[in-house]
Amino acid sequence: MEKIEALIQQIKQIKISLYNKINELPQNEQLQIISEKPKCYIINFSNIVGNPFNVEYYDFKKQYEVIITYLQDCPIENFGKNLNKIIMDGFVICDKQRYNLNPKVITYLESITL
């Protein structure tokens, strides 16, 4: 029983390491954060034209948070498959809401899957 418990702890540590790796990915350099609470941002209008008009699309840290929330519900053996699906689809559905991912977020995610 102790060996099984040790393996479970190792799996948890691997998942935490993977989540930390995602959290360490960079924030959108085009987004100027004015305050965290309440969240207030500045972004040039030229960066918004032709793109989705929602805050989550430009706040990469929020997108990483949503991706991690989605991945937390999947078994470790499906982690890579689910992460690749997110990269290929360009979106993630979490808590019954669809989040379209910024192409730069997808590029950053690809960099950790290599």
N, C-alpha and C positions, 0 to 999 in steps of 0.2 A: 504494500500500500504506500510506503514511503517513496518508492521509486516512481509510482504514478503521480504522486503529489509533486515530486521534484520535476517531472516532465511538464506537468501543468504550469508550474512556476516558470520554467524555461520558455514555454509558449507565450505566457503573459509578458515576459521580458522582451521577447522578439517583437510582439505586437507593439509594445511601448516604444521600442527602438524605431520601428517603422513609422509610428505616428510622430515621433520626435523629428525624424528625417523630413517628413512632410511639413511639419511646423517650422522647420528651419529654412524652408524655401523663401525666396525674397518677396517682399511686398511690391506692389505696383509703383514703379518710380515716377509715374505720371500723376499719382494721387498724392495730394498734400493733405495730411491729416491735421486739422485744426484742434480737435479735442476728441477724447475717447468716450467721455460720458457727459453729455450725450454725444454720439458719434457725429462729427461734422467734418466734411471733406471739401476740398477744392480740386477741380479737374478742369482743364481747358475744354471749352466747348468743341473745339476741333477734334478732340479725342473721343467725343461722344457721337458725333455725326456718323450715321450709318451703323451704329452699334446699339445693342439693347440699352434702354433707358431705365436701368435699375442699379442701385448702389452696389449690390453683391457682385455684379459683373466687373466692377473696377476695384473692389476691395479683395485682393488676393488672399489675405489672411482669413477673411470670412469664407472664401471658397475652400481653403484648406480645412477649415473647421467643419464645414459641411461634408467634405470628402471623408474626413476622419470619422465623423458621426456615422456615415454610411458604412464605412469599412468595419467599424466596431461590432456591427451585428453579424458579420460573416465569419465563418470558421477560418483559422489561419491557413488551411490548405487551399482555400479559395481566394486568399488575399491578392495574389498576383493576377489571377484571372479577372477578379472584379476591378482591380486597378487598371488593367489593360482595357477592360470594357469601358470604363469611364473615359480613358484617353481616346479610344476609338469613337465613342459616341459623342464626345464633346459636351456631355451634360451628366448630371447625377440627379436622381430623384431621392429626396430625403424628407421624411415626415410629410409625405403626400404633396410635396412641392418640387417642381422642376427648377434646377439651377443650371443655366447655360454657362459653360466655363469659358473664360477668356482664353484665347489662343496661347497667350504667354504662360498661363497656368498649365495648360496642357504640355507645352514645351518643358517647363520646369518639372512636371511629373515624369515626363519621358526621361529626363536626365537621371532620375533616381531608379529607373527600371532597367537601365543598361547594365 
